[in-house]
Amino acid sequence: MGAMARARSTLACGECGAEALKWVGRCGGCGAWGSIRDAGAGVAVPLATVDPGLVAARATGVAELDRVLGGGLVPGSVTLLGGEPGIGKSTLLLQALASVATGGATCLLVCAEESAPQVRSRATRLGAVPDGLLVLSETSLPAIVGAIEKVRPVVCVVDSVQTIADPANASAPGGVTQVRACAAALAATAKAVGTAVVLVGHVTKEGLLAGPRVLEHVVDTVLSFEGDRHHALRLLRAVKHRFGATGEVGIFEMTDSGMVAVADPSGLFLADRVDGPGGAVVAAVEGRRPLLAEVQALVGGNSGPRRATQGVDASRVALLLAVLERRVGVRLGRGDVFVSVAGGARLTEPAADLGIALAVVSAATAHPVAPGTVAVAEVGLGGELRAVPHLHWRLAEAARLGFRRALVAPGPPVPADLETVTAATLAAALRSAHLPTAAAATPNAHRRRRGQAGTLAPWRPG
């Protein structure tokens, strides 16, 4: 048969060594889940001869979900979707199951937290009740595995992995041992049957997936569903993805009819924006998508001082306030500073630094940023501005939305349909944005003649 022929496989339990004639999810000797594996000698093959079609993804029909997954769900894969309670995880997956089932495939929804009538009620509201969508209200692992092996659905959603349990395991549902064992058993079943399994996972108040870290290693893909429950915006990210890149982000809006893809997120973030003191527009990049958002700041009072942020990293804001004080001369030590991102967006990259600094100085001096200006730069500890990646994407998005000027750090020229103003330092950027610098950072500066600005002392709140 040749040197490249594969020898006949021998299946055995990795826990007790018992042999098996065919693959099973649970060892008949010791009862361990997912322990049956090929014990025969493997044969190495040239990588070029491996068929890439074996991991071809199947589209779910939910465009933003497929964008993040790189085309859809891979047969036999296991995906973990995490997010805060009430963020819309169950709604998103119900829509995806309904879309796949509408195409003629069989799908299974294991609702371990809700009853079947509750799921039917939500599905009716969403208009997602196709014939091929089956529902199983069950928390017992053997029953769930048996249903998957019997039905052999194209996609199976288990909502949630923390609420199912193996009766053979004495620990409580949601415990480390139970979650690990259940995830491993479902992963082994998925690969044996060829079903794409999606596990719903809870997150802690710190935003981390609840349960053991090994859970993230068992699955092939980890998705994070984020958003503020008080806003309609939802962001879907891939934290881990064995079948593609993790750079994409899906953007949804939570409506009465379910999750709706947002075609123009920048327009959504800036829909209610009004030019005035304390606001600055930044050009961020989420995955491969440029997004424009407004950073708002409020400075005043002497009650602490307090430092409060929403949508931006508090430690990053504290660093920028220190740079403004030490390198520019804007003294905010005794004043309250509030920084927020409008529309419920979250800005995590350093490219938002300049916009945050402009918003704070604008709020402190009651001077608005020059109209039609977008800020794109990282701020260093020395007060210098640093270039950020994907500048051409950011500027193109700003030009599309009608912005006329962009404040950027020194770097290679980037073709754009708007004026780019280069500033090497934060102080220079403030001047280009028509904001007072150190000598004019006073709350009454806007009431005095601009010719006297250089004679005013730095403002000290309180």
C-alpha positions in Angstrom: 0.0 0.0 0.0 3.1 2.3 0.1 4.9 4.2 2.7 2.3 6.9 2.8 -0.6 4.6 3.6 -2.1 5.0 7.0 -2.2 2.0 9.3 -5.4 0.8 10.8 -6.3 2.8 13.9 -6.4 1.4 17.4 -8.8 3.2 19.7 -8.1 3.2 23.5 -9.0 5.1 26.6 -6.4 7.6 27.7 -7.5 7.2 31.3 -7.7 3.4 31.9 -6.3 2.0 28.6 -9.4 0.0 27.7 -9.7 -0.6 23.9 -12.7 0.2 21.8 -13.8 -1.0 18.4 -15.2 2.4 17.5 -15.2 5.9 18.8 -17.6 6.6 21.7 -18.0 9.7 23.8 -17.7 7.9 27.1 -15.3 5.1 28.0 -17.2 1.9 29.0 -14.4 0.9 31.4 -13.9 3.9 33.6 -16.7 6.3 32.5 -14.4 9.1 31.5 -15.8 11.5 28.9 -13.8 12.4 25.8 -10.9 10.0 26.7 -11.2 7.6 23.7 -8.4 8.4 21.2 -6.3 6.9 18.4 -3.6 4.8 20.1 -2.1 3.6 16.9 1.1 4.9 15.4 0.4 8.1 13.3 1.8 8.5 9.8 3.2 11.9 8.8 2.0 13.3 5.5 3.2 16.2 3.4 1.3 19.4 4.4 0.7 20.1 0.7 -1.4 17.0 0.4 -3.8 17.9 3.2 -7.2 18.9 1.9 -8.1 22.4 3.2 -11.7 21.8 2.4 -12.0 19.7 5.6 -12.3 22.9 7.6 -14.5 24.8 5.2 -16.9 27.1 7.1 -20.7 27.0 6.7 -22.3 30.5 6.8 -24.9 31.1 9.5 -26.7 33.8 7.5 -26.1 36.4 10.1 -23.6 38.6 8.2 -21.9 40.3 11.2 -21.4 36.9 12.9 -20.0 35.3 9.7 -17.7 38.3 9.4 -16.2 37.6 12.8 -16.0 33.9 12.2 -14.3 34.3 8.9 -17.2 32.9 6.9 -19.2 30.9 9.3 -19.0 27.8 11.6 -16.7 24.9 10.8 -18.3 21.4 11.1 -17.0 19.6 14.2 -15.8 22.8 15.8 -16.7 24.1 19.3 -17.3 27.8 19.8 -17.6 29.6 23.1 -19.7 32.8 23.2 -19.3 34.8 26.4 -21.0 38.0 27.5 -22.8 39.7 30.4 -26.3 38.5 31.3 -29.0 40.2 29.3 -26.5 41.4 26.6 -28.3 39.4 23.9 -26.3 36.2 23.5 -29.3 33.9 23.4 -31.1 36.3 20.9 -28.2 36.4 18.6 -27.7 32.6 18.5 -31.4 32.0 18.1 -31.4 34.2 15.0 -28.4 32.3 13.7 -30.0 28.9 14.3 -33.2 30.0 12.6 -31.3 31.3 9.6 -29.4 28.0 9.2 -32.6 25.9 9.7 -34.5 28.1 7.1 -31.9 26.9 4.6 -33.0 23.3 5.1 -30.5 22.1 7.7 -31.4 20.6 11.1 -30.4 22.6 14.1 -30.6 21.9 17.8 -31.0 24.4 20.7 -30.3 23.0 24.1 -31.9 25.4 26.6 -30.6 24.5 30.0 -31.7 27.8 31.6 -35.1 28.3 30.1 -38.1 26.1 29.3 -39.2 25.3 25.8 -42.2 27.6 26.0 -40.0 30.5 27.0 -37.8 29.9 24.0 -40.8 29.5 21.7 -42.1 32.9 22.9 -38.9 34.6 22.1 -38.6 32.9 18.7 -42.1 34.0 17.8 -41.3 37.6 18.7 -38.2 37.4 16.5 -40.0 35.6 13.7 -37.6 32.7 14.0 -39.6 29.5 14.1 -38.5 27.3 11.1 -39.4 23.6 11.0 -35.8 22.5 11.1 -35.1 24.1 14.5 -35.4 21.6 17.3 -35.3 22.5 21.0 -34.3 20.4 24.0 -34.9 21.6 27.6 -32.3 19.5 29.4 -29.4 19.9 31.9 -28.1 16.3 32.0 -24.9 15.8 29.9 -25.6 12.2 28.8 -29.1 13.2 27.6 -27.6 16.2 25.6 -24.8 14.0 24.1 -27.4 11.3 23.2 -29.6 13.9 21.5 -26.7 15.2 19.4 -25.6 11.7 18.4 -29.2 10.8 17.4 -30.3 14.0 15.7 -26.8 14.9 14.2 -27.7 18.6 13.7 -25.6 20.9 11.6 -25.4 23.4 14.4 -26.1 22.8 18.1 -26.2 25.6 20.7 -25.9 24.8 24.4 -27.2 27.6 26.6 -25.4 27.6 28.9 -22.4 25.3 29.6 -22.4 26.4 33.3 -25.8 25.0 33.9 -25.4 21.4 32.6 -23.9 18.6 34.6 -22.8 15.0 34.4 -24.7 12.9 37.0 -21.7 10.7 37.4 -19.7 13.7 38.7 -20.5 14.5 42.3 -19.6 18.2 42.0 -22.2 20.9 41.6 -23.2 22.4 38.2 -21.1 25.3 37.3 -18.1 24.1 39.3 -14.6 23.8 37.8 -14.8 20.0 37.5 -18.3 19.9 36.0 -17.6 22.7 33.5 -14.3 21.1 32.4 -15.8 17.6 32.0 -18.9 18.9 30.2 -17.0 21.0 27.7 -14.6 18.2 27.0 -17.4 15.7 26.4 -19.3 18.1 24.1 -16.1 18.9 22.2 -15.4 15.2 21.6 -19.0 14.6 20.5 -18.8 17.6 18.1 -15.7 16.1 16.4 -17.2 12.6 16.2 -20.5 13.6 14.8 -19.4 16.6 12.7 -21.7 19.0 14.4 -20.7 22.6 15.0 -21.3 23.2 18.7 -21.7 26.6 20.2 -21.5 26.9 24.0 -22.9 30.0 25.8 -20.7 31.1 28.8 -21.3 33.6 31.5 -18.8 36.2 32.4 -17.7 37.6 35.8 -18.2 41.2 36.8 -14.6 41.8 35.7 -15.6 40.8 32.1 -13.8 37.5 32.2 -15.3 34.2 31.2 -16.6 32.4 34.3 -15.3 28.9 35.0 -11.8 27.4 34.6 -9.4 28.8 32.1 -9.0 25.3 30.6 -12.5 25.9 29.1 -11.0 28.4 26.6 -8.3 25.8 25.7 -10.8 23.1 25.0 -12.8 25.1 22.4 -11.7 26.1 19.0 -13.1 29.7 19.0 -13.9 32.1 21.8 -16.2 35.0 21.0 -16.9 38.0 23.2 -20.2 39.8 23.0 -19.9 43.3 24.5 -22.0 46.3 25.1 -23.7 48.6 27.6 -27.1 47.3 28.7 -28.3 51.0 28.7 -27.4 51.4 25.0 -28.5 49.5 22.0 -25.0 49.0 20.5 -23.4 45.5 20.7 -19.9 44.5 19.6 -18.9 40.9 18.8 -15.2 40.1 18.8 -13.1 36.9 18.3 -10.7 36.5 21.2 -9.4 33.1 19.9 -10.1 31.5 16.5 -8.3 28.4 15.2 -9.8 28.7 11.8 -9.1 32.3 11.0 -8.0 35.7 12.1 -9.2 37.5 15.3 -9.1 41.0 13.8 -12.7 41.4 12.7 -15.5 42.9 14.8 -19.2 42.6 14.3 -21.5 45.5 15.2 -25.2 45.1 16.1 -28.0 47.2 17.3 -30.4 45.6 19.8 -34.0 46.2 18.7 -37.4 44.8 19.5 -37.0 42.4 16.5 -33.6 41.1 17.6 -30.1 41.9 16.6 -29.8 44.1 13.5 -26.5 44.7 11.7 -25.2 48.3 11.8 -24.2 49.3 8.3 -22.8 52.7 9.4 -21.5 52.6 13.0 -19.7 55.9 12.7 -22.9 57.6 11.7 -24.7 56.0 14.6 -22.0 57.2 17.1 -22.1 60.8 15.8 -25.8 61.1 15.0 -26.6 63.4 18.0 -23.3 65.3 18.1 -23.3 69.1 18.5 -20.1 71.2 18.3 -19.3 72.7 21.6 -16.7 72.8 24.4 -15.7 69.5 25.9 -16.0 67.3 22.8 -13.6 65.9 20.3 -13.9 63.3 17.5 -11.4 60.5 17.3 -10.9 58.0 14.5 -10.5 54.4 15.9 -10.2 51.1 14.2 -12.0 48.0 15.4 -10.6 45.0 13.7 -10.5 46.1 10.1 -13.3 48.6 10.4 -12.6 52.4 10.9 -15.0 53.9 13.5 -15.5 57.6 14.4 -16.7 58.4 17.9 -17.0 61.5 20.0 -15.1 61.8 23.3 -16.8 64.1 25.8 -15.2 65.6 28.9 -16.4 67.7 31.8 -14.0 69.6 34.1 -15.0 71.4 37.2 -15.7 71.4 40.9 -13.4 70.7 43.8 -14.9 67.8 45.6 -12.0 65.4 45.7 -10.9 65.5 43.0 -12.8 62.8 41.2 -11.8 61.0 38.1 -14.6 59.1 36.3 -14.5 57.5 32.9 -16.9 55.5 30.7 -15.8 53.8 27.5 -12.1 54.6 27.9 -9.4 53.1 30.2 -9.2 55.1 33.4 -5.5 54.6 33.8 -4.9 55.9 30.3 -6.9 59.0 31.1 -4.9 59.5 34.3 -1.7 59.3 32.2 -3.0 61.9 29.8 -4.0 64.3 32.6 -0.4 64.0 34.0 1.1 64.8 30.5 -1.2 67.8 30.2 -0.1 69.1 33.5 3.6 68.4 33.3 4.3 69.0 29.6 1.6 71.5 28.6 0.9 73.3 31.8 -2.9 72.6 32.1 -3.3 72.1 35.8 -6.2 69.9 36.8 -5.0 68.5 40.1 -7.9 69.9 42.3 -10.7 69.6 39.7 -13.1 66.9 38.9 -12.6 65.3 35.5 -15.2 63.2 33.7 -14.5 61.5 30.4 -17.0 59.5 28.4 -17.5 58.1 24.9 -20.9 59.0 23.4 -23.2 56.3 22.1 -21.9 53.5 24.3 -18.7 52.9 22.2 -15.4 51.7 23.8 -12.1 53.1 22.8 -9.2 50.9 23.8 -6.4 51.8 21.4 -3.8 54.6 22.0 -5.0 56.3 18.8 -7.7 58.0 20.9 -5.1 59.7 23.2 -5.1 63.0 21.3 -8.9 63.2 21.1 -9.2 62.6 24.9 -6.6 65.3 25.6 -8.4 67.8 23.3 -11.7 67.1 24.9 -10.3 67.7 28.4 -8.6 71.0 27.5 -11.7 72.1 25.6 -13.9 71.4 28.7 -11.4 73.1 31.0 -11.1 76.3 28.9 -14.7 76.4 27.5 -13.2 76.6 24.0 -14.6 74.2 21.4 -12.3 72.3 19.2 -12.0 73.7 15.7 -15.1 72.6 13.8 -14.7 69.7 11.3 -11.6 68.4 13.0 -10.8 64.8 13.8 -7.9 63.7 16.0 -5.7 60.6 15.4 -2.5 60.2 17.4 -1.0 58.5 20.4 0.5 60.7 23.1 3.8 59.8 24.7 5.0 60.6 28.2 7.1 63.4 26.9 4.2 65.1 25.3 5.2 64.0 21.9 2.7 62.7 19.3 3.2 59.3 17.7 1.7 57.9 14.5 -0.8 55.1 14.6 -1.4 52.2 12.2 -4.1 52.1 9.4 -4.1 55.9 9.1 -5.5 55.8 5.6 -8.6 53.8 6.8 -9.2 56.4 9.5 -8.9 59.4 7.3 -11.0 57.9 4.5 -13.8 57.3 7.0 -13.5 60.9 8.4 -13.7 62.3 4.9 -16.8 60.2 4.1 -18.6 61.7 7.1 -17.7 65.3 6.0 -14.8 66.1 8.3 -12.4 68.7 6.7 -9.3 68.5 8.9 -7.3 65.8 10.7 -4.7 66.3 13.4 -2.1 63.6 13.0 1.4 62.8 14.2 4.5 63.1 12.0 4.9 60.2 9.6 4.8 59.2 6.0 2.2 61.2 3.9 -1.1 59.5 3.5 -3.4 60.4 0.5 -6.7 61.6 1.9 -9.7 63.7 0.8 -9.3 66.1 3.7 -6.6 68.5 5.1 -4.0 66.7 7.3 -2.4 68.9 9.9 0.8 67.4 11.4 1.8 68.2 15.0 4.9 66.9 16.7 3.8 67.7 20.3 0.6 67.8 22.2 1.0 71.6 22.7 1.3 72.1 19.0 -1.9 70.0 18.4 -3.8 72.2 20.9 -2.8 75.3 19.0 -3.8 73.6 15.7 -7.2 72.8 17.2 -7.6 76.5 18.3 -7.4 75.6 21.9 -5.5 77.7 24.5 -2.1 76.3 25.7 -0.5 76.6 29.1 -0.7 80.4 29.5 -4.3 80.6 28.5 -5.8 77.6 30.2 -8.2 79.5 32.4 -12.0 79.3 32.6 -12.3 83.0 31.8 -9.9 83.0 28.8 -12.8 82.9 26.3 -14.2 86.1 27.7 -11.0 88.1 27.2 -9.2 89.4 24.2 -7.1 86.8 22.4 -4.2 89.3 22.4 -4.0 89.0 26.2 -4.0 85.2 26.3 -0.2 85.1 26.8 -0.4 87.0 30.1 -2.8 84.7 31.9 -1.6 82.2 34.5 -2.4 78.5 34.2 -5.8 77.7 35.6 -6.1 75.8 38.9 -9.6 74.6 39.5 -11.1 75.5 43.0 
